[in-house]
Amino acid sequence: MTRQTGLMSMYTIEAFILMDTEGKRIIAKYYNHVMPTLKEQAAFEKNLFDKVRRQPGGEILMLDGHIVTYKNSVDTFMVIVGSLEENELLLANVLQVFHEALTILLKGPPEKRAMMEHMDVVVLALDETIDEGVILEAEPNVIASRITRRVADNDLPLSEQSLTQALQSARDQLAKSLLS
């Protein structure tokens, strides 16, 4: 999970998969060119579902040279895949954080119907948690607040959005000048 770049290390994952209880993909994001073809992804997901279905009480397993953390939520499975060098507890924590953020955003446990109806919110939450495989946030309340703020901003009429954006720009300029 640690990637050395100069003096900096970043925690990363290889994939996030959300599937229903029949093993059908709802969302899948593969990072760092892991399993680049759809055929490889489908084979991995089938093998993954077979293992997860047989171990519903488990949370962490090794599969095809990867560490897999998963969580059963009502009628879905949420899965994070990492390399063997990854810290499985950190992977499990990221999955728990994402699950909690969705629970806040969907106002209840994440279930397939609610996630399908609010797919935009689910994808935004995923993007706030993980970006290109890099773990960005580990606080569910922070993730949820960023999403609800975006959704609230998008609910404004276009004319008010422009005014809101102009005011934010003015605030940013004022803050920069005061800090200089």
N, C-alpha and C positions, 0 to 999 in steps of 0.2 A: 504494500500500500504506500510505501514511501518511494517517491521518485526523486532522485537527487538531481538538481539543476543548480550548479554553482554552490552557494551556501544555503540555498533554500530547499526544503523538502515539502512535497505536497502529498496529501492523502488522496488516492484515486480509487475508482471502481472500474470494472470492465463492462458491466451491463446492468440495466434495470429492466425487469420484466414484470408485467401485471397480467395475470391470466385468470380466467374463470375456473370454476370447479370441474369443468370438463376438459381443461387443458388448452382452451382456445385463447389465443393472444388478444389482449385488450390494448395494451401499450407495450412496446419493447424499444429500448434505446441501447444500442451497443456502442461503446466508446473505444478509442485507440485501435481501430481496425481489428478488433477481436471478432472472429467469425464474420468476415465481410460479406459473405453471400447469404441470400435468403435461405438457400438449401441447408447450409451449415447451421444457421440460426434455428430453423424448423426442427432439424434433427436434435440439436441441443435441448430445445424447449420440450420436445417429446420425451426425451430421456429424463430431463429434469422433472417434468410432471409425473412420470411414472415413479420416480424416487420420492417426491414430495407427497404424493397421494398415499404411498405405503407408510410414510412416517409423519402423520399429521401432527403429532405432538412435538416433533423436533423443531429446531430452529436453525441449526448449522449442519452442513454436510460437505463432503468433498465429492466433486463430480468432474470427470474428464480433465483433471489437472487444474481445477478451479475450486475456490472456497465459495460456497453458496450459503447465504443467509436468507431465510424466508419466514413469512408470517401469514397465517390464515386469518382472513378477516371476513366474516359472515359467509359470502359466496365467492370470494376471490382469494388468490394467492399473490402476495407481493414478494418479489425476489430481488436480491442484490447479489451480483456475481463479482468476485475479486480474484486476483492472482493468488498463488500459494504463498507469496511473501506478505500478503495483507494480514492485518490484525483482525481476526474474525469478530472480536468483541466490538471493535470500532465499526465494522460493517453492520453488525446487528444493531448498534446504536443509531446509525444513520437510517436504517430501515424503520426503527421505532420512532424516530423523530418525524420521518415522512408520514408514517401512519397517524401519529398524533396531530400533525398539521392538517391532514385530511379530515380527521375527526372534528377538529375545530371548524374548518371551512365548510364541511358538509353538514354540520350540526348533528352529528351522530356517527356511528361506526361506518367506515367506508364499505359500501355494498355496491354490487355491479350496477344496479339501476341508477342509483344516485351518481355514481362516477360517470356513467354514460350520459346522463342528463347534464352534468357539469364538467364535461371533458376539458373545457378550456381552463377551469380552475385546477383540475388535476395536473394538467401539463404545466401550467404556471408554477404550481407548487413543486413539481419535479425539477423544473428549471431553476427555481430559487434554492433548491437543496443541492443539486448536482449540475455542474456545467462542464460539458465535454469530458465527463468522467472525474472531474475535480470536485471534491466535497466542499461546498461553500458555506453551509449553515448547519448548525447543530442545535438550534432552538426552535421548537415548533411554533411558539407564539410569535417569534420574529418572522418566520415564513408566512404564517397566517396573516399577520398585520400587513406585510408587503402585498400580499395577494388581495386582501380586502380593500386596501388603498387603491390598487390598480383598477379593480372592478368598480369601485365607487367613482373613480376619475372617468372611466369609460361610460358610466351612466349619465354623465353630464352632457347637455346639448353641446354641439360643436362650437357655437359662439362662446359659451361659457368655458369650454376647454381652452380656447385660445386666450381668454382673459386670465384663467388660472395659470396657464403656462407662462404668460407675460409677467404675472405677479411673482411666480417662483423664480423666474430669471432675474427680476429686479432684486429680490431678496438675496439671491446668490451673489449678484454684483456688489450689493451693499456689504454683505458679509466679507467678501474678498477685500474690498477697500478698507474696511475696519480692521481686518487682520494684518494688512500690509503696513 
